[in-house]
Amino acid sequence: METLYYIIIKMKVHEGMIDYGKFYVGDDVEFASDLYEKLEGHLDPESQFMLHIDLIECSDNTSVVLQRKGCSLEELTENCRMITRETFKFLNLEK
């Protein structure tokens, strides 16, 4: 039973929220949580934000949202940059 972590990017549309981006961030809960905590955003995503960032835990064909933030387009831009940089370092240099 392997547990994997993803950061999912969601966008608000007429029908609700849709997933449109997905980052694999490994199988280490500590790394995934620490990375997510560094991301820019607001803990009240349901208010005015059209973009959401979710930290998801997947195991045995089950997904659980661990955390959710709302963010602006500018914050999402920086978050994508940070996720890519930190995940690359973790998966290639720190293991």
Buried (B, 14 or more C-beta within 10 A) or exposed (E): EEBBBBBBBBEBEEEEBEEEBEBBBBEBEEBBBEBBEEBBBEEEBEEEBBBBBBBBBBEEEEEEEBBBBBBBEEBBEEBBEBBEEBBEEBBEEEE
